[in-house]
Amino acid sequence: MRGSVTERLADLDWPVLGASLDEWGYARTPPLLTASECGELRSLYHDEARFRSRVDMARFRFGVGEYKYFADPLPPLVAELREHAYPPLAVVANRWETALRTRVRHPPDLAGLLALCTRRGQRKPTPLLLRYEPEGYNCLHQDLYGDVVFPLQLTVLLSEPGKDFTGGEFLLVEQRPRAQSRGNVVHLEQGEAVIFTTRYRPVKGARGAYRTAMRHGVSRLLTGERYTLGVIFHNAR
């Protein structure tokens, strides 16, 4: 893997990723981070000065495991990923808003989105590290945090499946109107990302597009330890 994270993001086939997002509500990327970069991020987990808060999932019945929200300033690798993944995803997000006939239009760059968040009282950074141990899991949920919600986010797997852990698959469930829910399991390799719907997406219907809600989670970890990086673009209150 060559080049910076910015260059790797620029080299992605965004039309193909966008088509997958349109059809399924998620898209899997090639590796975005090297094994060394994944290890660098995992090593930050025990540096409390890097984080603004820690959440014990069991305490809030979110699942079993824990996660920590980064404090500002974000680690350079995380900040770079967040900043440069946003613009092509804003194109997809605005296409969805048009299809759903909303008045919402998302700024073309991350700085514009964060400025909007600030005006709405959402000032806390939302990128986070998540850690699961055996029997850990994450219940199906949505990451909203306030009035400003960017409709796409991404997760990067920082551990190596089959070596560092088993089980712990990324899950997506689409709640279709007047129909049973549809689930997907996304298999990731270390350094790969899954881009997915934060809240809902447009689906073509007989009378135009309609909203279908999606939730995401993680299945039960069987062995080992699993770390992931979550990149949410809007900030929190």
N, C-alpha and C positions, 0 to 999 in steps of 0.2 A: 504494500500500500504506500503510495507516494503522495507528496504534497501536503499542504495544510488541511485542516478541517474545512476551511472555506473553499479550497480548491476541490476537495472531494464532494462537497455539496453541489458545487457548480457543475461537476461532471455527471451528476445523477440524471437519469432520463426522466425529467419531470413530467412530460406528457404521458408517459406510461404509468408513472406513479399516480398522476391525477386521474387517469382513467380507472385505475384500481380503486381509488378513493370514491369515485363517482358510483362505481358498480357495487362495491362491497363495504364501503365505509372504512377501509384500512388499506395500507400498502406496506410491504416489507422492502427495506433497502438492502443493498450490498453492505459490507462492513464499512462503517464510518469512522470507527476508532480502532487503533491497533491494540494488540494484547498489552503492550506497555502502557498505553494511555488508559486502558481499562483498569489496569493495576494501580495506576496513579490516582484515579478517582476513587477506587475502593479504599486506598490507604487514607483518604481524607476522612473516612467515616468516624474515626476515633479522635479526630481533632475538633473538639467542641467549639473552638473559636471560629470555625468555619460556618457554623449553623446558627439560625435564629430560634429554632424550636425543634423538639423531638416529640413524636407521637407513638404511643404504645397502642397498637391496633386493638388488642384484646380489651383494653380499658374502655374503649368506645364502641366495642362490638363491630369493629370494621373488619376483623379477621384475626390472624395470629402472626405477629411480626412487628417491625417498627420501621419508621422512616423519619428522616430529618430534612427540614427545609434549609437550604443555603441562606446565609446572610449576604447582604451587599458588603463589599463587591463580590460578585460571583467569581469562582475560579476561572481563569482565562479560557480554558477548554470549554467549559459550560457556557460562558458568555458568548464565545465565538459560534458555538453550535446553535444557540438560541437566536442570535442576531441574524445569521446567514441562512438558517432554515426557514425563517419567517417569510421573506418576500415571495418566494414561489408558492408557499402555502396560502398567502393572502390572496393570490390570484384564484386559487381553488375556492377559498372561503367566500369571496365576492361572487363567484359564479353560482355558488349555492344560494346565497342571499337573493340573487336575481331570480333564480329558479323558484324560490319560495315566495317571491313577490314581497319581500320585506323592504323596509327603508334603511336597514343597517348596511353600512359600507365600512370595511375594515381598512385602516391606514396602510399604505404600501410598504412601510418599514416598521421595524420593532420600536424605534424611538417614538413614532407617532402613536402606536398602540399604548405604550407605557405612559405617554403624556395624557392620553385619554383616561387611562386607569387612575392616574394621579388626580385628575379633575373629579373623578367619582369616588375619591377616598380610598382607592386600592393602591397602596404603596409598598406592600410587603412582597419580596420576591418569592416565586413559587417553584423554581427548579428544586429537585429533591433527590436524595439517595434513599433507596429502600433496601432492607435486609430481611431475608427469610432464613430460618433454620428448620430442621425436620418438623413436620406437622404444621408448618406455617402456611398461610394462604391469605388472599385478599378478597373480600366480598365484592360483588359487582357494585359499581358506583360510578359517579360522574364528578369531575373536578371543576367546580364552578367558581366559588370564592367571592362573588359579588355581581353587580349589575352588568359589568363589562365581561363578556365571555367570548374568547376566540374559539371558533368551532373545531379546531384541530390541535393535536398535541402529539408528542412522540416519546417513546421509551427506548432506551438503549440497554441491551443486556451486557453487563460488565463481567459476568462469570462464564466459565466454559461448561456447557451442558455435557453430562456424561462423565466429566472429570471432577468438577467442583460440586456438582449437585445432580440429582435426578428428580423427576416430577417438576412441579412448579411451572406449568405452561401458562402462557398469556392467553386470556380468554376474552372474547367479545360476544355480547348477546344483543341482538337487534329485536326490539319490541315492535312488531308490525301491527298496525291497526287492523282490528277485526280478523286477526290470524294468530296462530301460535308463534311464539318467539323462535328466532333462528340463531344458533350459536356457531362460532368459529374458534378454532384453536390455532394460534399462530406460533409456529416453531421458529425460534431465533437461534442463531449462532453468536458466539462472543463478538461484540463490536457492531452487530447489526442493529438496526432500529425498526420499530413498527410505528408508522404514522397512522393515527386513527381519530375517529370522531369523538369530540369532547362531550357533546350533548345530543344532537340530532343531525340528520342529513336529509337532502331531498331524494325522493324516489319517484320515478315516473309513474303516473297513473292515467286512467282514462280521461280525467279532466285536468290534466296538468300535474305538476309535482306536488307531493304531500310530504309532511314531516314524519320520519320514523326515528324513534329514540334509540340510543345505544348506550350500553354500560360495559365497563371493562373490569377485569379482575385477574387473579392468579390462582391456579389450582394448587392443591396441597403438595407441598414439598415432601419428597420421600426421604432423601438423604442429602447431606452436605449443607452448603451455605450458598445462597443466591443473592447477588447484588444487582440492582438496576439503577439507571439514571432516568429520572422522569423530567421532561422538559415541557412545562406549561408556559404558554406565552403571555397570558394576562396575569397581572399581579393580584394579590389578595388584600382584603380589608385588614 
